[in-house]
Amino acid sequence: MDYETPQFFTVMQYAARADRDVVDMVSGNPDWEPPTALRDGLREYADGDVSDFQYPPSVGLTPLRDEVAERRGVDRSRVLVTNGAGEANHLATTGALDRGAGSEVVMTDPVYPYYAGRATLLDAESTYVSADETGQLDPADVREAASDGTAAIVVNSPNNPTGAVYPPETTEALVAVAEEYDAVLVSDEVYDHFDYTGTFESPLSAESDHVVATNSFSKSMAVTGFRVGYAVFPPEDGPMGDLVERARTRHMIQNVTGSRPAQYAVLRALRETPPEYYERNRERLRERIDRFTDALDRAGAAYTTPAGSFYVIARFDGFPGTMENVERLVDEAGVAGMPGEAFGESRADWLRFALVTPRVDEAAERLADYLG
Ligand SMILES: Cc1ncc(COP(=O)(O)O)c(C=O)c1O
């Protein structure tokens, strides 16, 4: 599989060019409102003093870092505000490779394609550990795949594309593997607010020097265009203290800093948004998952019911998840999904559908009619 160029945009462009109505189930762009306080924060910002329109600290607005630090139970010095979780993942992975303690990146199959593309871009050795049919990862398999040459183990829970939420035992065992091989466990937690089981636990709670947690407000606040994320690095005064300093420098050289209005609005939303906002979004998705999987049943498809995130992967007999079939689905059924092959060999027969559209029912009917 060539991961160099993630295929999301290829599929989106194909769907946009189709000369028929197509339900977009490709992108991970939430279709619901951001928190009210986020819009309020943006409005307030527009009328602010010009001095607030200038560079914010490169590491991020101090009150935003404080707010994140408090929520994550860490010292502010460990928090770096980034250009989305995308940049946070990049800094964590490059930091792990720059240590010189290994040149291998261990990932899962299926994999979020940007991790794979990044490892290729950085000339790292890529190793994949297969998740099981439900998306769960056996830490014993990760231990077996890892070696002294492992720089980073990159995991994502709740998971895109499988919807798996790793239980705390898995997370703890993954931390132990990273410690055993002096590697960095990069824990991408962008879907932490979309855990329908209530069991998600960040490896940060293990208080290990071998964990970098990455996250963002893209999904939790429905603002993928704002580009505000963060990474929590190991303590500066610990054995992996260099990671945060190197990440700050790389972030500064690459971006100078982040977007101040976006950080300002996110900060206000973080402070003022009640838990009900997040619960409402989970409830909306639970309903969509039910309705979509009912239609998949009618179509005779195999699928995994997501325990977290907002994707469903499905397999239709005689209709493997190739790019060709994705194009056929766009043209003939009017539904755009992602080819399973984009996420690795283990899901080459599958298709991934993002449930972030109000047209889930319509898409489900179209799929059931076309493939049922
Ligand atoms: C697993 C995962 N990590 C990271 C991202 C990118 O997040 P951000 O918008 O915060 O860069 C996505 C977006 O879909 C994702 O699915």
The ligand as an ORCA input file, in Angstrom:
! r2SCAN-3c Opt
* xyz 0 1
  C      -7.065      9.549     14.318
  C      -6.975     10.963     13.910
  N      -5.942     11.716     14.332
  C      -5.816     13.005     13.962
  C      -6.737     13.603     13.136
  C      -6.516     15.027     12.724
  O      -6.923     15.846     13.756
  P      -6.695     17.435     13.719
  O      -7.811     18.034     12.936
  O      -6.772     17.814     15.152
  O      -5.356     17.668     13.137
  C      -7.830     12.874     12.671
  C      -8.814     13.486     11.750
  O      -9.658     12.859     11.183
  C      -7.951     11.515     13.064
  O      -8.966     10.761     12.640
*
